[in-house]
Amino acid sequence: MTRVGTNSAGQVKIVLMCVTAITLVFASYSIAQDPPELPFTDTISADAESSETVSPEASAETAAETVTKGIPTDLQGIADAMGRPFSAAFVIASVIGLWCFLERLVMLRRHRVIPRSFVERFFLHLRAGRMDRLEAIAICQQNQSPVSDVLMHGIRKWGRPSVEVEQAVLDGGERQVSQLKKGLRVLNGVSTLCPLIGLLGTVVGMIRAFNDVATAGAIGQTETLANGIALALLTTAAGLFIAIPSMAGYLLLAGRVDSVVMEMDRLGQELVQLISSEGLRDRGIDAPVAPSRQPAMQKQEVPATANEES
């Protein structure tokens, strides 16, 4: 199980490390740059110049418009408020999470993992004794489903003790479980990484807000805090907005994997009872006898004893 999942686990680590590295690099670059001009804020100098030439009624309307704008709720405004680094990181994470969820949702369909018609016909022929070892292996190879691969591992030990057949079924099951859980690691990584990116955005936004206050020298003017606070709130909300559905999808798919694994385990135990040497003996079927090495050992000992007598 560990060997099969090594490549997929390495790919997951590479994807998560790339997303984290891109976010950190662009976030540090955005801190060094001047804060972008947001669509819902106006500069202090523009307000000061306009107040000298605009009538009180016009200035009141402008102030009311500034107050009613607030934090943007449309996608374009949110992207502009968060900046390109965080927007790109969240878009990449959401695309990866959605793709992994849909791909696993299709691959984990029960009739694909455990075809009911195949299982019913297969065990019907086994119970009736109308199928031998070679025919059973050929049928499993033609079906090419996860449960047929598990059953084929046990059939190759046809007529052996139940311990050997059960161990073969367990080995095949571990390989299939690793394949079934292949995309879940990525989905779990997205649900874990997105809140951390949002927390990074919160820290960057608060740094920007305090930097703006220190530069402007006027704590009472809330316009200087708008950029940093908007970045902090929007990145946190975006991270949670992506992480919560990703975690829900991960739990849903993990439960489906556990369900099909329990069903395959039940079928494997039934196979052990049918094709093991003990099961064949109870059903009155002669089990193939493994070749003994005792005659060969006796032949090797005969010349030695003959030499000793001579």
PLY file of the C-alpha trace (Angstrom):
ply
format ascii 1.0
element vertex 310
property float x
property float y
property float z
element edge 309
property int vertex1
property int vertex2
end_header
0.00 0.00 0.00
2.82 2.38 0.77
4.70 1.63 -2.43
1.65 2.23 -4.62
0.81 5.57 -3.01
4.37 6.95 -3.09
4.04 8.67 -6.46
0.65 10.22 -5.70
1.82 11.44 -2.28
4.88 13.03 -3.89
2.69 14.82 -6.42
0.45 16.14 -3.64
3.44 17.55 -1.76
4.79 19.20 -4.92
1.44 20.85 -5.70
0.96 22.16 -2.17
4.54 23.42 -1.94
4.19 25.24 -5.27
0.95 26.96 -4.21
2.47 27.98 -0.88
5.67 29.25 -2.45
3.81 31.30 -5.06
1.58 32.83 -2.40
4.49 33.76 -0.12
6.53 35.29 -2.93
3.73 37.41 -4.31
2.53 38.39 -0.83
5.97 39.65 0.16
6.16 41.52 -3.13
2.77 43.13 -2.59
3.78 44.32 0.88
6.78 46.12 -0.59
4.65 47.88 -3.21
2.27 50.77 -2.65
-1.25 49.58 -1.83
-3.47 49.52 -4.91
-6.20 52.04 -5.25
-9.46 50.30 -4.45
-12.75 51.10 -6.13
-14.48 51.86 -2.81
-11.93 54.34 -1.35
-10.90 57.85 -2.28
-7.60 59.52 -1.46
-7.37 62.15 1.25
-5.79 64.69 -1.06
-8.60 64.39 -3.60
-11.18 64.96 -0.87
-9.26 67.95 0.42
-9.01 69.57 -3.03
-12.58 68.87 -3.97
-13.90 70.29 -0.70
-12.64 73.74 -1.64
-14.42 73.91 -4.98
-17.50 71.73 -4.53
-20.65 72.96 -2.86
-21.73 71.49 0.51
-24.58 69.57 -1.14
-22.19 67.90 -3.62
-19.69 67.09 -0.89
-22.45 65.51 1.21
-23.52 63.36 -1.73
-19.90 62.28 -2.32
-19.46 61.36 1.34
-22.68 59.37 1.33
-21.58 57.53 -1.82
-18.22 56.71 -0.22
-19.90 55.36 2.89
-22.39 53.20 0.96
-19.73 51.53 -1.18
-18.03 49.59 1.63
-16.26 46.27 0.98
-17.00 44.97 -2.55
-19.17 41.91 -3.01
-18.72 41.27 -6.74
-15.95 38.98 -8.01
-14.03 41.72 -9.80
-14.07 44.00 -6.78
-13.03 41.19 -4.44
-10.16 40.23 -6.74
-8.99 43.86 -6.91
-9.21 44.22 -3.13
-7.23 41.02 -2.43
-4.64 41.66 -5.12
-3.25 39.32 -7.74
-1.14 37.05 -5.49
-3.94 35.95 -3.19
-6.51 35.86 -5.98
-4.28 33.58 -8.07
-3.59 31.30 -5.10
-7.29 30.90 -4.27
-8.23 30.31 -7.90
-5.58 27.59 -8.27
-6.62 25.93 -5.00
-10.32 25.99 -5.91
-9.69 24.52 -9.37
-7.52 21.73 -7.95
-10.06 20.92 -5.22
-13.01 20.91 -7.62
-11.18 18.72 -10.14
-10.14 16.18 -7.47
-13.65 16.03 -6.02
-15.35 15.43 -9.38
-12.74 12.90 -10.48
-13.04 10.86 -7.28
-16.83 11.18 -7.33
-16.89 9.47 -10.73
-14.23 6.86 -9.91
-15.83 5.84 -6.61
-19.23 4.94 -8.00
-20.34 1.68 -6.42
-21.30 -0.06 -9.68
-17.82 0.71 -11.02
-15.88 -0.45 -7.94
-18.13 -3.46 -7.19
-20.20 -4.44 -10.27
-23.22 -6.24 -8.83
-23.88 -8.42 -11.89
-20.28 -9.63 -12.02
-20.13 -10.43 -8.30
-23.44 -12.31 -8.29
-22.60 -14.46 -11.33
-19.03 -15.08 -10.14
-19.99 -16.38 -6.71
-22.95 -18.31 -8.14
-20.61 -20.36 -10.33
-18.13 -20.81 -7.48
-20.78 -22.16 -5.09
-22.10 -24.51 -7.76
-18.61 -25.81 -8.55
-18.91 -24.91 -12.25
-15.67 -22.89 -12.30
-12.07 -23.89 -11.84
-8.98 -21.81 -11.09
-8.07 -20.87 -14.69
-11.62 -19.91 -15.64
-11.97 -17.73 -12.53
-8.71 -15.89 -13.28
-9.78 -15.31 -16.90
-13.15 -13.88 -15.84
-11.53 -11.52 -13.31
-9.06 -10.29 -15.93
-11.89 -9.56 -18.35
-13.89 -7.56 -15.79
-11.02 -5.22 -14.76
-12.73 -3.68 -11.74
-11.18 -3.07 -8.30
-13.10 -5.93 -6.70
-12.11 -8.33 -9.49
-8.45 -7.47 -8.89
-8.85 -8.26 -5.18
-10.58 -11.56 -5.94
-7.93 -12.53 -8.48
-5.20 -12.22 -5.84
-7.06 -14.80 -3.75
-7.86 -17.11 -6.68
-4.18 -17.47 -7.47
-3.90 -19.26 -4.11
-6.68 -21.70 -5.05
-6.58 -24.84 -2.90
-4.04 -23.47 -0.44
-4.73 -23.13 3.30
-7.14 -20.39 4.32
-4.34 -18.36 5.91
-2.49 -18.03 2.59
-5.64 -17.21 0.63
-6.70 -14.58 3.17
-3.27 -12.96 3.14
-3.35 -12.76 -0.66
-6.79 -11.10 -0.52
-5.52 -8.58 2.05
-2.51 -7.70 -0.11
-4.72 -7.07 -3.12
-7.13 -5.03 -0.99
-4.37 -2.78 0.32
-3.29 -1.95 -3.23
-6.83 -1.11 -4.26
-7.48 1.02 -1.17
-4.39 3.06 -1.97
-5.69 3.62 -5.50
-9.17 4.57 -4.26
-7.75 7.15 -1.83
-5.34 8.63 -4.37
-7.16 11.94 -4.95
-8.37 12.38 -1.38
-4.93 13.50 -0.21
-5.04 16.47 -2.59
-8.55 17.42 -1.48
-7.52 17.24 2.16
-4.46 19.37 1.37
-6.64 22.06 -0.23
-8.97 22.16 2.77
-5.96 22.53 5.09
-3.95 24.99 3.03
-6.65 27.53 2.12
-7.30 28.72 5.71
-3.54 29.18 6.14
-3.42 31.33 2.99
-6.35 33.33 4.38
-4.50 33.77 7.67
-1.47 34.99 5.76
-3.70 37.51 3.99
-5.04 38.66 7.35
-1.53 39.29 8.65
-0.51 41.09 5.45
-3.66 43.23 5.58
-3.08 44.28 9.17
0.54 45.13 8.39
-0.63 47.26 5.48
-3.28 48.98 7.65
-0.78 49.94 10.38
1.70 51.03 7.74
-0.93 53.31 6.20
-1.77 54.80 9.60
1.89 55.42 10.35
2.46 57.02 6.95
-0.66 59.22 6.98
-0.21 60.29 10.60
-3.94 60.52 11.17
-5.54 57.73 13.15
-8.99 59.29 13.06
-9.37 59.00 9.28
-10.74 55.54 8.52
-9.95 55.82 4.80
-6.32 55.05 5.55
-7.32 51.70 7.13
-9.69 50.59 4.37
-7.16 48.87 2.11
-5.53 46.74 4.80
-8.76 45.81 6.57
-10.41 44.85 3.27
-7.46 42.61 2.39
-7.53 40.95 5.83
-11.27 40.27 5.80
-11.58 39.15 2.18
-8.65 36.73 2.25
-9.92 35.12 5.44
-13.41 34.77 3.99
-12.10 33.39 0.69
-9.93 30.82 2.44
-12.84 29.57 4.53
-15.17 29.67 1.53
-12.91 27.20 -0.31
-11.82 25.12 2.70
-15.29 24.30 4.06
-16.67 22.68 0.85
-13.34 20.92 0.31
-13.46 19.39 3.77
-17.11 18.38 3.29
-16.23 16.73 -0.03
-13.28 14.95 1.56
-15.45 13.52 4.34
-18.09 12.44 1.83
-15.59 10.62 -0.39
-13.74 9.10 2.58
-17.01 7.64 3.82
-17.70 6.19 0.38
-14.23 4.61 0.30
-14.80 3.02 3.71
-18.14 1.65 2.53
-16.77 -0.06 -0.58
-13.73 -1.35 1.33
-16.01 -3.05 3.87
-17.98 -4.63 1.03
-14.82 -5.89 -0.67
-13.61 -7.31 2.64
-16.86 -9.25 3.01
-16.55 -10.65 -0.51
-12.93 -11.58 0.15
-13.87 -13.52 3.27
-16.53 -15.38 1.33
-13.98 -16.22 -1.36
-11.62 -17.63 1.28
-14.36 -19.96 2.52
-15.04 -21.22 -1.00
-11.59 -21.81 -2.53
-9.32 -22.58 0.44
-8.30 -26.16 1.10
-10.54 -26.30 4.17
-13.50 -24.89 2.25
-13.04 -27.27 -0.68
-12.76 -30.22 1.71
-15.99 -29.24 3.47
-17.78 -29.05 0.14
-16.47 -32.44 -0.94
-14.16 -31.12 -3.67
-10.66 -32.46 -4.01
-8.12 -29.69 -3.50
-4.96 -29.74 -5.64
-2.09 -31.19 -3.66
1.17 -29.26 -3.65
4.18 -31.34 -4.81
6.16 -32.77 -1.93
9.91 -32.48 -1.67
10.34 -35.62 0.44
11.01 -38.05 -2.47
13.73 -35.82 -3.84
15.41 -35.67 -0.45
15.30 -39.44 -0.14
16.92 -39.87 -3.55
19.76 -37.61 -2.47
20.28 -39.59 0.74
20.43 -43.02 -0.97
23.91 -42.70 -2.48
25.27 -41.47 0.83
23.97 -44.49 2.75
25.17 -46.85 0.04
28.66 -45.48 0.31
28.67 -45.83 4.07
27.65 -49.52 3.84
30.35 -50.27 1.26
0 1
1 2
2 3
3 4
4 5
5 6
6 7
7 8
8 9
9 10
10 11
11 12
12 13
13 14
14 15
15 16
16 17
17 18
18 19
19 20
20 21
21 22
22 23
23 24
24 25
25 26
26 27
27 28
28 29
29 30
30 31
31 32
32 33
33 34
34 35
35 36
36 37
37 38
38 39
39 40
40 41
41 42
42 43
43 44
44 45
45 46
46 47
47 48
48 49
49 50
50 51
51 52
52 53
53 54
54 55
55 56
56 57
57 58
58 59
59 60
60 61
61 62
62 63
63 64
64 65
65 66
66 67
67 68
68 69
69 70
70 71
71 72
72 73
73 74
74 75
75 76
76 77
77 78
78 79
79 80
80 81
81 82
82 83
83 84
84 85
85 86
86 87
87 88
88 89
89 90
90 91
91 92
92 93
93 94
94 95
95 96
96 97
97 98
98 99
99 100
100 101
101 102
102 103
103 104
104 105
105 106
106 107
107 108
108 109
109 110
110 111
111 112
112 113
113 114
114 115
115 116
116 117
117 118
118 119
119 120
120 121
121 122
122 123
123 124
124 125
125 126
126 127
127 128
128 129
129 130
130 131
131 132
132 133
133 134
134 135
135 136
136 137
137 138
138 139
139 140
140 141
141 142
142 143
143 144
144 145
145 146
146 147
147 148
148 149
149 150
150 151
151 152
152 153
153 154
154 155
155 156
156 157
157 158
158 159
159 160
160 161
161 162
162 163
163 164
164 165
165 166
166 167
167 168
168 169
169 170
170 171
171 172
172 173
173 174
174 175
175 176
176 177
177 178
178 179
179 180
180 181
181 182
182 183
183 184
184 185
185 186
186 187
187 188
188 189
189 190
190 191
191 192
192 193
193 194
194 195
195 196
196 197
197 198
198 199
199 200
200 201
201 202
202 203
203 204
204 205
205 206
206 207
207 208
208 209
209 210
210 211
211 212
212 213
213 214
214 215
215 216
216 217
217 218
218 219
219 220
220 221
221 222
222 223
223 224
224 225
225 226
226 227
227 228
228 229
229 230
230 231
231 232
232 233
233 234
234 235
235 236
236 237
237 238
238 239
239 240
240 241
241 242
242 243
243 244
244 245
245 246
246 247
247 248
248 249
249 250
250 251
251 252
252 253
253 254
254 255
255 256
256 257
257 258
258 259
259 260
260 261
261 262
262 263
263 264
264 265
265 266
266 267
267 268
268 269
269 270
270 271
271 272
272 273
273 274
274 275
275 276
276 277
277 278
278 279
279 280
280 281
281 282
282 283
283 284
284 285
285 286
286 287
287 288
288 289
289 290
290 291
291 292
292 293
293 294
294 295
295 296
296 297
297 298
298 299
299 300
300 301
301 302
302 303
303 304
304 305
305 306
306 307
307 308
308 309
